[in-house]
Amino acid sequence: MHDASLADALSHCDQLVRAGDPDRYWATYFAPADKRPYLLALYAFNQEIARVRDNVSAPLPGEIRFQWWRDWLDAHAADNLATDESHPPVAQALAETITRFRLPLQPFHDLIDARVFDLYDDMMPSVADLEGYCGETSSTLFRLASLILADGRDPGGADAAGHGGVAFAVTGLLRALPWQLRRGQVFIPSDIASRHGLDRDAILASKTDDTAFRLALADMRMLAAEHLSRALASINDIMPEARAAMLPLATVPFYLKKMSAGDYTPRTSIIDIPQWRRLWVLWRTSVRWRNL
């Protein structure tokens, strides 16, 4: 690929992640500048996969889009994939990233396979299934980002990436609850829901018992907080130059606190933090982790 074409592809990834994933986007500013475009290529790939349901009218077209990416990865594994300028910009940028940092391909396959769940309206079966889903999506991104920052070497911190991914993803699912419910998705695991006398129909119904619903969501926040605590306890297991990969975790406590406030209305509240606070907490955390 010509340098200009690669630059255009990486610029496309920058714009995509800035618009759709601000926590990860701004966290990259606290990583080395030469690694930042490749982190954004990784996150842009995640954006492409995560928003497939939003861009299709039925599961089958979504399955076809996922299969395109699987075939693309298989071509890369067979050394048949150059950074082909006929491919979408995200694929071009990701091909360069995978090659440059010798990233394993199986985690990308696992992420795609996990996201098939998004295409359907099945209820998340159990907490264990939810943790597995988060592990193959969010934890995978933390791990791959760590590899990029470590120049393809083992950065350590597998536990931090694993638990951090669950904490970040569960928090993100809770933040997205109003949109999920409108389109019939239920990520609250059946075992948590049944503990409070709820099922899928009850959760989707606008007249769901408020107390039971809130208790189920409190259990979800507790799950996120427990995994966050275990992730943060393992941060110093990651080589210092790769710790910036975990920086998006710094925003999780703020979101969980907002969702625990008395004025939180699960079906309508938009949970976010001001940009200045996001940047401040990312900077403060990056300084603290450098000095571990």
N, C-alpha and C positions, 0 to 999 in steps of 0.2 A: 504493500500500500504506500502511496506517496505520502510524504510528511504532511502535506496540506490536507489530504483526505482524512488522515488519522486525527489531525488537530480539529477538523470539523466534527468528527465523530465524538471526540472527547468533549468538545464544547456542547454538543447536543446532550450528552449525559449530564453535564453540569446543570443545564437548564431544566432537565427533567427532574433531577433529584431536588434541586432548589424549590421547585414548585410543589413536589409531592411528598418530600420526606425531610422536613426542615431540621429535625434533631440530628439525623445523620449528616445532612449537608453541612451544617455549621460546625459540627464536630470535626470535619475534615480540615478546617482551618487551623486546628491545633496539632495536626500531623505534619511531617516534613513536606515541603512544597513539591518536591519531585515525586512523591508518592500519591499526592492528592488526586490527580486526574484518574489514577487507576482505582483508587477507592470509589470514586464517583462512577466509574464504569461498572464496578461490582454492584453498587447500589442502584444504578439505573437498570441493570438486568433484573434485580429484585422488583423494581417498580413495574417493569414490563410484565413479569409473571404475576405479581400481586393484583394488577388491575385488569387481568384478562376477563374476569367475570363482568366487570363494568363495561366492557367493550363488545360483548356478545349477547345475543338474544336467547340463547339456549345452551345447554351443556355441550352438545356435539361440536359446535364451532370452537368452543373453548378447548375441548380435547384435541382438536386438530391443531390449534395454535401451540399447545404444549408439545405435541408430537413434532412440530417443526423444530422446536428448540432441542428436543431429544436427538433428532436426526442431525442437527447442526453440531451438537456436542460429540456424537459418534463420529462424524466426519473429522472433527478435530483430533479425536483419539486415533483415528486411522491415518493421521498426517495428510489428510486430503483437504484440509481447510487452511487456506491462506487468509490473510486479512482482506477478504474479497470486497471490493468497493461496490459490488452489486447487492451486498447484504445490508440489512438495516444498520443505522449508525451504532446502535447499542451492541449489536453482534460484532461489528468491526472493532469497537473499543474493547469489548470483552475478550475477543480473540487475542488482541495484543497483550492484554493484562494476563490472561492465562499463560501465554507463552513466556512473557517476560519474567513472571514470578513462579513458573513451574507449578501452577495450582492444580490440585487433583480434580478430576472431572466428576467423580462419584457424588460429592456433595451437591453439585449443581443438579444432577439427576434426582437426588433425594429431595431437593427443594421443589423441583417441578412436580414430582410425584405427590408430595404433601399438599401442594396447592390444588390438586384435583378435587380435594374436599370442598374447596371454595365454590366450585361450579354447581353444587347440589345443595339441597335444603335439609339435609340430614342433621339431626342434633348431635353435637359432640358426645360420643358414648360415655367417656369417663375422664377423670382427672389425668389418669395415666395416658390416655389418648391425646388429651390436650397438651400435656408436657411433651409427648412425642412429636406432635405437630409443630409446636414452638421450637423444639430442638432442631428439626430438619429445615426450618425456615430461618428464624431469627438467630439461633445459636450458630447455625452454619455461616451466616454473614459475619458474625463476630470472629469466628475462627478464620475464615478466609481473609478478612481484613487484617487480622493479626499476621497472617502469612505474608501478605503484601508488605506490611511495615517491617517484617523481619527478612525481607528479600528472599522469600521462599524457604527460609530455614524454619525449624520447629521453634515457635516463640514461647512454648510452654503455656500454662494457664488453660488447659482444656476444661477444667472444672469451672473456671470463671466464665468462659465462653458458654458452656452448657447452661449453667444456672442464670447467667446474665441474659441469655436469649429467651429463656422462659419468662423472666421478670419483665423484659422489655416488650415481648409479644403479648403477654396477658394484659399488661397495661394498655397497649395499643388497641387490643380487641375491646376492652372496656370503654376506651375513648370513642371507638367507632360504633358503640352500641345503638345509637339512634338510627344510623344508616342500615346496620345489619337487620334490625327489627323490621324496618320498612320493606326490606326485600326478602323477608322470611328466613333469615339466617339466625341460628342459635348456637353460639359458641360456649354457652354455659353448659358444663358437662352434666349428663343425666344424673350422675350420683350426687352432685351438689344440688341440682334442682329437686330431685325426689326427697332429699333430706328436709326440704322446706315445703313439701307438698305441691310441687310444681311439675308440669310437663311442658312439652313444646307448645301445645295449643294455648296453655295458660300464659306462658311467657309472651307469646305473640299477641295475645288478646290485650286490648287497651285497658280492660278492666281488671287486669291481674291484681291480686291482693298486694297492696303496696308494701306491707311489712315483710311478707315472705319473699318478695322479689328483691327488696333491699338487703335482706339477710343473705340471700344467695350471692348477690353482688359483693357483699362484705367478705364472704368466703373467698371469692375470686381475688379481691384485693389482698387478702391475707396470704393467699398462695403466691401472688406476685411479690409481696414484701418478704416472704420467707426465702424465695429464690434470690431476690436482690441481696439480702443479707449474706447469703452463702457465696454469691459472686464477689461481692466487695471484700469478703474475707480472703479471697484467693487472688486478688489483683497483683500482689507482689510476687506471685508465681510466674507472671508474664515478664519476659525480658523488657527492660525499661523502654526501649525504642518502639515496642509494639503495643504499649498500654493505651495509646491514643485510640486504638481500635475499639476500646470499651467505653469511650467517653459518652456515647449516647445514653448510657445508663444514668448519667448524672441528672437527667431530667425526670426520671421515674418517680422519685419521692414527691416532687411538686405535683405531678398528676394524681398520684394516689391521695395526697392530702386534699386536693380540690374535690375529689370524688367522695371523700369522707365528710365533707362539710354539710351543715344542716340545710343549705339552700340547693344542694345537688338534686336535680330531677333527672333520673337515669334515662328517660325516654326522649328528653329534649335538650339537656345541657350539652353545650359545646365546651369540651375541656381542653384548654390550651394555656400557655404562659406567655407573657409579653416577651418580645424579642430581646429587649435589653436584659431581662432576667435569664433567658436561655443562654445568651452569650456570656453573662457574668458567671453562671454556675459552671459552664463548660470551661471557662478560663480558670476559675478557682480550682476545679477538680484536676485539670491538667497539671497545674503547678503542684498540687498536693501529691499526685501520683508520681511525678518526676522525682520527688524527694523521699519516696518510700525506701 
